[in-house]
């Protein structure tokens, strides 16, 4: 992994400028086999990042543009009658791909959003009484516009909880934006982006993540964070067991990215916001103030002693 990781980072950073930390979080999510939600304003490079990630990993890519009239069959596939054979034949939808970009997922209706639930949790879909498996490297990258924008449907808690991480790209700094303005068009750069590894290598890395050592003291720290989120007065709803598992998986993948074979508390702290931020439900105070999620995560860290 040591020789390929810098090349992967360089390729991604050449397309998405000035977002080194966010790119590392994307790689962390992919290595841990967790799905990624990118929430930001239009035009920030969310779609370009998803496509670039698929290219450098050598994975098949498909894009689903979520709209209010999108149907579940448009995602999963449909059986069509073949007059020649007098039989129905199933035509796979775009979900049957290694990397699936669910673009502007919150512009679709809740019924269509729910079509992803089984696929994201079990990496399979049940259609017409038959279970169809998805690729071993199946990975969903969903983009979401801010909820205050017109024409959006909030993702339900059950859907949000299936996203391993949520990140935001944000505006580029001045130097990165100047390089963007003066440089090659990002879509042209994307077309020439070579694959650094292939699916087989990625699957081997994902298996390697599970071997990263997490000590008993480290697991105690994760449990303390989770219990604090459930008991403290700052949160209405605490972190679920799935969130606790995801936090450990993310910390292992982060340690691997940092070229270590063991997890330290700083790894947990580095991934806590993207893993827990969209799952914590902050308390509304008597004055009506609502804790911002990033502040809620910071409060959680302050309340929990480090081993």
Steps between C-alpha positions, in 0.01 A plus 500: 500500500786740577609538138149542355339728758706813419419454130127470578510812715693694234250406229201601712664822619573594139126504431359626832733780604573594859288227663764258628321417825165436332667273244660299780156462660360373170779243479439405863132437428579289194764292682257434784227394251270777617275721289568872472269802509639828367286796601573840350384774269479431125820556305745396771637198312303220666425317176854545368642355823278190479596435138870556572491256791354228278756567227812476717370182665426336164133446588187497283307822551137595455311817577137537600357850482236513771191703411150524638361268228766230535357154573657206689506297176717770344762412762461125547399384152193351339385187316405553138305254287700360211260411216760279331546267798152563648669557835575786732866597523639713781688814406731612780473855622794731575518365857690198360834677490804522727476875564153650486460876512157593638509861387280743697341212689272726701321625189326163462192392690535288818363198307786520251759571770393181677597294194859534615449369854544128437781557251700716741453272800523150348663565160212326326160588361176301507309534175198296393556240769865446417812621682767643272849564638688821436875521425734426792641851477153663498532857630239778502602863486196721546498876461250714681407863468437702817147441627413870487520486119175462310381159384674282758366213714682441830661158527334292776713388795504140373651616171750736664617225735603285202752760393834419655621859475372841409744766384487850358744637245451872557639787296861468380766730640616789281815328372313181407227697326758694299662172390153380402437812292836486324525124452352234278127439511430246773283283276780482243740407780254238621486326162875445504516380859665155502410211730764457769368169635224255406202348678699198619758722669228711662329192644834387643544838668149483642579160653822641640311774685333236718846384618598841639533458877255683726598449864257441784570851630418642157171308488424630853547852364258437215244358742544799731432736209190306399366479855564870552294579192212297643511639852608860471242778505642640177344238271143381450606179322836335555718293271372156398697172517544531121659841554734353761609228257547756225715713731734208567516407129569862406775532762665182368485628141637839608788330682574305181504824299745639755714190436455345845384150590335609825235755599561792736242738655596770249372273221160481670495877547594559135199305370246578772344803331439339157380174658286641782401851389199394294385248761498719810174677581577821690287638781296817453567726799238701686611805303428312177864470398597182317851364534676482165606141433870584487460667838316195630788275398750736662291491817499121490880497482527743791270289718688174435842446662775368273658173623 
